[in-house]
Amino acid sequence: MLKFENISLAVVIAGQHPPHLAVQYEDAEKYGDLTPHHDGAAAIYIDEPFGYVIEIIKT
């Protein structure tokens, strides 16, 4: 994880995750069942109408 002033950038192995943008949202579970992460967070991937993948993370 690379951390900057107001952003964190995760570097992952190809195929480990789909290309996506992640946002942090306190009520992430309103989008569906969350999957736990190894760092204690939980998230869900959603497909938005324009074909992008968004990961919504609850910490």
PyMOL Python script that loads the backbone (N, CA, C, O; Angstrom):
from pymol import cmd

cmd.read_pdbstr("""\
ATOM      1  N   MET A   1       0.855  -1.173   0.000  1.00  0.00           N
ATOM      2  CA  MET A   1       0.000   0.000   0.000  1.00  0.00           C
ATOM      3  C   MET A   1       0.895   1.228   0.000  1.00  0.00           C
ATOM      4  O   MET A   1       1.764   1.387   0.858  1.00  0.00           O
ATOM      5  N   LEU A   2       0.667   2.081  -0.968  1.00  0.00           N
ATOM      6  CA  LEU A   2       1.364   3.362  -1.035  1.00  0.00           C
ATOM      7  C   LEU A   2       0.403   4.426  -0.523  1.00  0.00           C
ATOM      8  O   LEU A   2      -0.713   4.554  -1.027  1.00  0.00           O
ATOM      9  N   LYS A   3       0.830   5.183   0.470  1.00  0.00           N
ATOM     10  CA  LYS A   3      -0.045   6.194   1.060  1.00  0.00           C
ATOM     11  C   LYS A   3       0.505   7.577   0.764  1.00  0.00           C
ATOM     12  O   LYS A   3       1.692   7.852   0.938  1.00  0.00           O
ATOM     13  N   PHE A   4      -0.394   8.434   0.313  1.00  0.00           N
ATOM     14  CA  PHE A   4      -0.089   9.820   0.044  1.00  0.00           C
ATOM     15  C   PHE A   4      -0.901  10.675   1.006  1.00  0.00           C
ATOM     16  O   PHE A   4      -1.550  10.138   1.904  1.00  0.00           O
ATOM     17  N   GLU A   5      -0.879  11.970   0.841  1.00  0.00           N
ATOM     18  CA  GLU A   5      -1.575  12.866   1.761  1.00  0.00           C
ATOM     19  C   GLU A   5      -3.051  12.522   1.937  1.00  0.00           C
ATOM     20  O   GLU A   5      -3.528  12.436   3.069  1.00  0.00           O
ATOM     21  N   ASN A   6      -3.778  12.325   0.843  1.00  0.00           N
ATOM     22  CA  ASN A   6      -5.213  12.068   0.946  1.00  0.00           C
ATOM     23  C   ASN A   6      -5.673  10.874   0.113  1.00  0.00           C
ATOM     24  O   ASN A   6      -6.849  10.778  -0.239  1.00  0.00           O
ATOM     25  N   ILE A   7      -4.752   9.965  -0.203  1.00  0.00           N
ATOM     26  CA  ILE A   7      -5.095   8.819  -1.046  1.00  0.00           C
ATOM     27  C   ILE A   7      -4.194   7.636  -0.697  1.00  0.00           C
ATOM     28  O   ILE A   7      -3.049   7.815  -0.281  1.00  0.00           O
ATOM     29  N   SER A   8      -4.721   6.437  -0.871  1.00  0.00           N
ATOM     30  CA  SER A   8      -3.929   5.217  -0.720  1.00  0.00           C
ATOM     31  C   SER A   8      -4.007   4.465  -2.036  1.00  0.00           C
ATOM     32  O   SER A   8      -5.074   4.378  -2.643  1.00  0.00           O
ATOM     33  N   LEU A   9      -2.885   3.923  -2.476  1.00  0.00           N
ATOM     34  CA  LEU A   9      -2.827   3.190  -3.733  1.00  0.00           C
ATOM     35  C   LEU A   9      -2.317   1.783  -3.451  1.00  0.00           C
ATOM     36  O   LEU A   9      -1.195   1.601  -2.978  1.00  0.00           O
ATOM     37  N   ALA A  10      -3.151   0.795  -3.745  1.00  0.00           N
ATOM     38  CA  ALA A  10      -2.769  -0.599  -3.527  1.00  0.00           C
ATOM     39  C   ALA A  10      -2.131  -1.145  -4.795  1.00  0.00           C
ATOM     40  O   ALA A  10      -2.680  -0.994  -5.887  1.00  0.00           O
ATOM     41  N   VAL A  11      -0.999  -1.765  -4.656  1.00  0.00           N
ATOM     42  CA  VAL A  11      -0.324  -2.421  -5.766  1.00  0.00           C
ATOM     43  C   VAL A  11      -0.578  -3.917  -5.606  1.00  0.00           C
ATOM     44  O   VAL A  11      -0.241  -4.505  -4.579  1.00  0.00           O
ATOM     45  N   VAL A  12      -1.179  -4.530  -6.635  1.00  0.00           N
ATOM     46  CA  VAL A  12      -1.547  -5.944  -6.555  1.00  0.00           C
ATOM     47  C   VAL A  12      -0.999  -6.705  -7.749  1.00  0.00           C
ATOM     48  O   VAL A  12      -0.579  -6.113  -8.743  1.00  0.00           O
ATOM     49  N   ILE A  13      -1.009  -7.996  -7.639  1.00  0.00           N
ATOM     50  CA  ILE A  13      -0.556  -8.891  -8.702  1.00  0.00           C
ATOM     51  C   ILE A  13      -1.661  -9.000  -9.754  1.00  0.00           C
ATOM     52  O   ILE A  13      -2.842  -9.066  -9.412  1.00  0.00           O
ATOM     53  N   ALA A  14      -1.282  -9.018 -11.018  1.00  0.00           N
ATOM     54  CA  ALA A  14      -2.260  -9.144 -12.108  1.00  0.00           C
ATOM     55  C   ALA A  14      -3.162 -10.348 -11.864  1.00  0.00           C
ATOM     56  O   ALA A  14      -2.680 -11.426 -11.519  1.00  0.00           O
ATOM     57  N   GLY A  15      -4.462 -10.168 -12.042  1.00  0.00           N
ATOM     58  CA  GLY A  15      -5.424 -11.239 -11.826  1.00  0.00           C
ATOM     59  C   GLY A  15      -5.913 -11.345 -10.392  1.00  0.00           C
ATOM     60  O   GLY A  15      -6.863 -12.076 -10.115  1.00  0.00           O
ATOM     61  N   GLN A  16      -5.272 -10.620  -9.472  1.00  0.00           N
ATOM     62  CA  GLN A  16      -5.665 -10.674  -8.070  1.00  0.00           C
ATOM     63  C   GLN A  16      -6.988  -9.930  -7.832  1.00  0.00           C
ATOM     64  O   GLN A  16      -7.805 -10.355  -7.015  1.00  0.00           O
ATOM     65  N   HIS A  17      -7.190  -8.833  -8.540  1.00  0.00           N
ATOM     66  CA  HIS A  17      -8.410  -8.029  -8.465  1.00  0.00           C
ATOM     67  C   HIS A  17      -8.732  -7.526  -9.867  1.00  0.00           C
ATOM     68  O   HIS A  17      -7.831  -7.380 -10.694  1.00  0.00           O
ATOM     69  N   PRO A  18     -10.008  -7.258 -10.143  1.00  0.00           N
ATOM     70  CA  PRO A  18     -10.322  -6.633 -11.440  1.00  0.00           C
ATOM     71  C   PRO A  18      -9.853  -5.176 -11.420  1.00  0.00           C
ATOM     72  O   PRO A  18      -9.753  -4.589 -10.343  1.00  0.00           O
ATOM     73  N   PRO A  19      -9.565  -4.583 -12.566  1.00  0.00           N
ATOM     74  CA  PRO A  19      -9.254  -3.146 -12.585  1.00  0.00           C
ATOM     75  C   PRO A  19     -10.459  -2.376 -12.038  1.00  0.00           C
ATOM     76  O   PRO A  19     -11.581  -2.570 -12.506  1.00  0.00           O
ATOM     77  N   HIS A  20     -10.236  -1.514 -11.064  1.00  0.00           N
ATOM     78  CA  HIS A  20     -11.351  -0.835 -10.422  1.00  0.00           C
ATOM     79  C   HIS A  20     -10.902   0.412  -9.676  1.00  0.00           C
ATOM     80  O   HIS A  20      -9.710   0.656  -9.491  1.00  0.00           O
ATOM     81  N   LEU A  21     -11.876   1.181  -9.260  1.00  0.00           N
ATOM     82  CA  LEU A  21     -11.688   2.324  -8.384  1.00  0.00           C
ATOM     83  C   LEU A  21     -12.359   1.971  -7.069  1.00  0.00           C
ATOM     84  O   LEU A  21     -13.465   1.431  -7.062  1.00  0.00           O
ATOM     85  N   ALA A  22     -11.705   2.270  -5.961  1.00  0.00           N
ATOM     86  CA  ALA A  22     -12.280   1.959  -4.656  1.00  0.00           C
ATOM     87  C   ALA A  22     -12.595   3.249  -3.908  1.00  0.00           C
ATOM     88  O   ALA A  22     -11.835   4.216  -3.949  1.00  0.00           O
ATOM     89  N   VAL A  23     -13.723   3.235  -3.232  1.00  0.00           N
ATOM     90  CA  VAL A  23     -14.118   4.359  -2.391  1.00  0.00           C
ATOM     91  C   VAL A  23     -14.500   3.833  -1.020  1.00  0.00           C
ATOM     92  O   VAL A  23     -14.978   2.706  -0.889  1.00  0.00           O
ATOM     93  N   GLN A  24     -14.290   4.641  -0.015  1.00  0.00           N
ATOM     94  CA  GLN A  24     -14.627   4.275   1.347  1.00  0.00           C
ATOM     95  C   GLN A  24     -16.002   4.857   1.667  1.00  0.00           C
ATOM     96  O   GLN A  24     -16.245   6.043   1.444  1.00  0.00           O
ATOM     97  N   TYR A  25     -16.905   4.018   2.191  1.00  0.00           N
ATOM     98  CA  TYR A  25     -18.268   4.448   2.489  1.00  0.00           C
ATOM     99  C   TYR A  25     -18.719   3.742   3.757  1.00  0.00           C
ATOM    100  O   TYR A  25     -18.677   2.515   3.840  1.00  0.00           O
ATOM    101  N   GLU A  26     -19.146   4.513   4.734  1.00  0.00           N
ATOM    102  CA  GLU A  26     -19.511   3.952   6.034  1.00  0.00           C
ATOM    103  C   GLU A  26     -20.672   2.959   5.943  1.00  0.00           C
ATOM    104  O   GLU A  26     -20.711   1.997   6.710  1.00  0.00           O
ATOM    105  N   ASP A  27     -21.616   3.172   5.024  1.00  0.00           N
ATOM    106  CA  ASP A  27     -22.782   2.288   4.879  1.00  0.00           C
ATOM    107  C   ASP A  27     -22.629   1.356   3.678  1.00  0.00           C
ATOM    108  O   ASP A  27     -23.597   1.119   2.955  1.00  0.00           O
ATOM    109  N   ALA A  28     -21.438   0.833   3.461  1.00  0.00           N
ATOM    110  CA  ALA A  28     -21.146   0.003   2.289  1.00  0.00           C
ATOM    111  C   ALA A  28     -22.072  -1.205   2.181  1.00  0.00           C
ATOM    112  O   ALA A  28     -22.370  -1.651   1.073  1.00  0.00           O
ATOM    113  N   GLU A  29     -22.530  -1.741   3.308  1.00  0.00           N
ATOM    114  CA  GLU A  29     -23.368  -2.945   3.278  1.00  0.00           C
ATOM    115  C   GLU A  29     -24.722  -2.694   2.610  1.00  0.00           C
ATOM    116  O   GLU A  29     -25.421  -3.650   2.273  1.00  0.00           O
ATOM    117  N   LYS A  30     -25.101  -1.449   2.416  1.00  0.00           N
ATOM    118  CA  LYS A  30     -26.374  -1.196   1.727  1.00  0.00           C
ATOM    119  C   LYS A  30     -26.305  -1.609   0.252  1.00  0.00           C
ATOM    120  O   LYS A  30     -27.339  -1.691  -0.411  1.00  0.00           O
ATOM    121  N   TYR A  31     -25.092  -1.871  -0.268  1.00  0.00           N
ATOM    122  CA  TYR A  31     -24.918  -2.326  -1.648  1.00  0.00           C
ATOM    123  C   TYR A  31     -24.872  -3.841  -1.776  1.00  0.00           C
ATOM    124  O   TYR A  31     -24.805  -4.364  -2.888  1.00  0.00           O
ATOM    125  N   GLY A  32     -24.908  -4.558  -0.646  1.00  0.00           N
ATOM    126  CA  GLY A  32     -24.911  -6.020  -0.677  1.00  0.00           C
ATOM    127  C   GLY A  32     -23.999  -6.584   0.389  1.00  0.00           C
ATOM    128  O   GLY A  32     -23.484  -5.857   1.239  1.00  0.00           O
ATOM    129  N   ASP A  33     -23.806  -7.896   0.334  1.00  0.00           N
ATOM    130  CA  ASP A  33     -22.975  -8.589   1.317  1.00  0.00           C
ATOM    131  C   ASP A  33     -21.507  -8.227   1.112  1.00  0.00           C
ATOM    132  O   ASP A  33     -20.986  -8.311   0.000  1.00  0.00           O
ATOM    133  N   LEU A  34     -20.850  -7.827   2.193  1.00  0.00           N
ATOM    134  CA  LEU A  34     -19.451  -7.436   2.133  1.00  0.00           C
ATOM    135  C   LEU A  34     -18.546  -8.652   2.290  1.00  0.00           C
ATOM    136  O   LEU A  34     -18.881  -9.602   2.998  1.00  0.00           O
ATOM    137  N   THR A  35     -17.407  -8.614   1.627  1.00  0.00           N
ATOM    138  CA  THR A  35     -16.395  -9.654   1.736  1.00  0.00           C
ATOM    139  C   THR A  35     -15.261  -9.119   2.605  1.00  0.00           C
ATOM    140  O   THR A  35     -14.744  -8.035   2.333  1.00  0.00           O
ATOM    141  N   PRO A  36     -14.861  -9.857   3.648  1.00  0.00           N
ATOM    142  CA  PRO A  36     -13.770  -9.385   4.511  1.00  0.00           C
ATOM    143  C   PRO A  36     -12.433  -9.319   3.764  1.00  0.00           C
ATOM    144  O   PRO A  36     -12.145 -10.162   2.915  1.00  0.00           O
ATOM    145  N   HIS A  37     -11.634  -8.322   4.085  1.00  0.00           N
ATOM    146  CA  HIS A  37     -10.265  -8.197   3.580  1.00  0.00           C
ATOM    147  C   HIS A  37      -9.296  -8.655   4.653  1.00  0.00           C
ATOM    148  O   HIS A  37      -9.658  -8.729   5.827  1.00  0.00           O
ATOM    149  N   HIS A  38      -8.070  -8.962   4.261  1.00  0.00           N
ATOM    150  CA  HIS A  38      -7.053  -9.407   5.219  1.00  0.00           C
ATOM    151  C   HIS A  38      -6.637  -8.289   6.175  1.00  0.00           C
ATOM    152  O   HIS A  38      -6.063  -8.567   7.229  1.00  0.00           O
ATOM    153  N   ASP A  39      -6.916  -7.029   5.826  1.00  0.00           N
ATOM    154  CA  ASP A  39      -6.504  -5.898   6.674  1.00  0.00           C
ATOM    155  C   ASP A  39      -7.584  -5.473   7.662  1.00  0.00           C
ATOM    156  O   ASP A  39      -7.425  -4.464   8.349  1.00  0.00           O
ATOM    157  N   GLY A  40      -8.681  -6.225   7.745  1.00  0.00           N
ATOM    158  CA  GLY A  40      -9.745  -5.899   8.679  1.00  0.00           C
ATOM    159  C   GLY A  40     -10.893  -5.124   8.058  1.00  0.00           C
ATOM    160  O   GLY A  40     -11.949  -4.993   8.678  1.00  0.00           O
ATOM    161  N   ALA A  41     -10.716  -4.613   6.862  1.00  0.00           N
ATOM    162  CA  ALA A  41     -11.798  -3.918   6.164  1.00  0.00           C
ATOM    163  C   ALA A  41     -12.717  -4.950   5.517  1.00  0.00           C
ATOM    164  O   ALA A  41     -12.419  -6.144   5.520  1.00  0.00           O
ATOM    165  N   ALA A  42     -13.815  -4.493   4.973  1.00  0.00           N
ATOM    166  CA  ALA A  42     -14.731  -5.356   4.216  1.00  0.00           C
ATOM    167  C   ALA A  42     -15.222  -4.540   3.029  1.00  0.00           C
ATOM    168  O   ALA A  42     -15.304  -3.313   3.100  1.00  0.00           O
ATOM    169  N   ALA A  43     -15.552  -5.230   1.930  1.00  0.00           N
ATOM    170  CA  ALA A  43     -15.927  -4.503   0.722  1.00  0.00           C
ATOM    171  C   ALA A  43     -16.826  -5.322  -0.181  1.00  0.00           C
ATOM    172  O   ALA A  43     -16.997  -6.528  -0.005  1.00  0.00           O
ATOM    173  N   ILE A  44     -17.393  -4.628  -1.151  1.00  0.00           N
ATOM    174  CA  ILE A  44     -18.185  -5.250  -2.200  1.00  0.00           C
ATOM    175  C   ILE A  44     -17.807  -4.585  -3.519  1.00  0.00           C
ATOM    176  O   ILE A  44     -17.576  -3.377  -3.574  1.00  0.00           O
ATOM    177  N   TYR A  45     -17.748  -5.384  -4.575  1.00  0.00           N
ATOM    178  CA  TYR A  45     -17.523  -4.849  -5.922  1.00  0.00           C
ATOM    179  C   TYR A  45     -18.887  -4.680  -6.587  1.00  0.00           C
ATOM    180  O   TYR A  45     -19.737  -5.567  -6.505  1.00  0.00           O
ATOM    181  N   ILE A  46     -19.091  -3.550  -7.240  1.00  0.00           N
ATOM    182  CA  ILE A  46     -20.319  -3.344  -8.007  1.00  0.00           C
ATOM    183  C   ILE A  46     -19.948  -2.867  -9.411  1.00  0.00           C
ATOM    184  O   ILE A  46     -18.942  -2.184  -9.604  1.00  0.00           O
ATOM    185  N   ASP A  47     -20.767  -3.235 -10.373  1.00  0.00           N
ATOM    186  CA  ASP A  47     -20.615  -2.754 -11.751  1.00  0.00           C
ATOM    187  C   ASP A  47     -21.533  -1.555 -11.902  1.00  0.00           C
ATOM    188  O   ASP A  47     -22.736  -1.648 -11.656  1.00  0.00           O
ATOM    189  N   GLU A  48     -20.954  -0.415 -12.313  1.00  0.00           N
ATOM    190  CA  GLU A  48     -21.798   0.760 -12.492  1.00  0.00           C
ATOM    191  C   GLU A  48     -22.254   0.838 -13.947  1.00  0.00           C
ATOM    192  O   GLU A  48     -21.702   0.136 -14.794  1.00  0.00           O
ATOM    193  N   PRO A  49     -23.247   1.673 -14.262  1.00  0.00           N
ATOM    194  CA  PRO A  49     -23.884   1.654 -15.581  1.00  0.00           C
ATOM    195  C   PRO A  49     -22.968   1.906 -16.783  1.00  0.00           C
ATOM    196  O   PRO A  49     -23.309   1.515 -17.899  1.00  0.00           O
ATOM    197  N   PHE A  50     -21.826   2.545 -16.581  1.00  0.00           N
ATOM    198  CA  PHE A  50     -20.939   2.855 -17.696  1.00  0.00           C
ATOM    199  C   PHE A  50     -19.867   1.786 -17.907  1.00  0.00           C
ATOM    200  O   PHE A  50     -18.956   1.968 -18.714  1.00  0.00           O
ATOM    201  N   GLY A  51     -19.977   0.669 -17.180  1.00  0.00           N
ATOM    202  CA  GLY A  51     -19.071  -0.449 -17.384  1.00  0.00           C
ATOM    203  C   GLY A  51     -17.854  -0.477 -16.487  1.00  0.00           C
ATOM    204  O   GLY A  51     -16.998  -1.346 -16.651  1.00  0.00           O
ATOM    205  N   TYR A  52     -17.747   0.447 -15.541  1.00  0.00           N
ATOM    206  CA  TYR A  52     -16.626   0.455 -14.612  1.00  0.00           C
ATOM    207  C   TYR A  52     -16.935  -0.410 -13.387  1.00  0.00           C
ATOM    208  O   TYR A  52     -18.099  -0.634 -13.054  1.00  0.00           O
ATOM    209  N   VAL A  53     -15.896  -0.885 -12.732  1.00  0.00           N
ATOM    210  CA  VAL A  53     -16.056  -1.646 -11.496  1.00  0.00           C
ATOM    211  C   VAL A  53     -15.674  -0.723 -10.332  1.00  0.00           C
ATOM    212  O   VAL A  53     -14.608  -0.107 -10.344  1.00  0.00           O
ATOM    213  N   ILE A  54     -16.537  -0.635  -9.347  1.00  0.00           N
ATOM    214  CA  ILE A  54     -16.295   0.173  -8.163  1.00  0.00           C
ATOM    215  C   ILE A  54     -16.257  -0.764  -6.949  1.00  0.00           C
ATOM    216  O   ILE A  54     -17.148  -1.592  -6.764  1.00  0.00           O
ATOM    217  N   GLU A  55     -15.237  -0.622  -6.148  1.00  0.00           N
ATOM    218  CA  GLU A  55     -15.162  -1.361  -4.891  1.00  0.00           C
ATOM    219  C   GLU A  55     -15.569  -0.394  -3.781  1.00  0.00           C
ATOM    220  O   GLU A  55     -14.964   0.665  -3.619  1.00  0.00           O
ATOM    221  N   ILE A  56     -16.583  -0.761  -3.029  1.00  0.00           N
ATOM    222  CA  ILE A  56     -17.036   0.073  -1.919  1.00  0.00           C
ATOM    223  C   ILE A  56     -16.542  -0.585  -0.638  1.00  0.00           C
ATOM    224  O   ILE A  56     -16.893  -1.725  -0.332  1.00  0.00           O
ATOM    225  N   ILE A  57     -15.720   0.155   0.104  1.00  0.00           N
ATOM    226  CA  ILE A  57     -15.026  -0.388   1.261  1.00  0.00           C
ATOM    227  C   ILE A  57     -15.588   0.220   2.555  1.00  0.00           C
ATOM    228  O   ILE A  57     -15.803   1.427   2.658  1.00  0.00           O
ATOM    229  N   LYS A  58     -15.815  -0.652   3.524  1.00  0.00           N
ATOM    230  CA  LYS A  58     -16.169  -0.214   4.874  1.00  0.00           C
ATOM    231  C   LYS A  58     -14.992  -0.559   5.772  1.00  0.00           C
ATOM    232  O   LYS A  58     -14.523  -1.697   5.783  1.00  0.00           O
ATOM    233  N   THR A  59     -14.520   0.421   6.520  1.00  0.00           N
ATOM    234  CA  THR A  59     -13.389   0.160   7.427  1.00  0.00           C
ATOM    235  C   THR A  59     -13.809   0.245   8.860  1.00  0.00           C
ATOM    236  O   THR A  59     -12.988   0.054   9.757  1.00  0.00           O
TER     237      THR A  59
END
""", "prot")
cmd.dss("prot")
cmd.show_as("cartoon", "prot")
cmd.util.cbc("prot")
cmd.orient("prot")
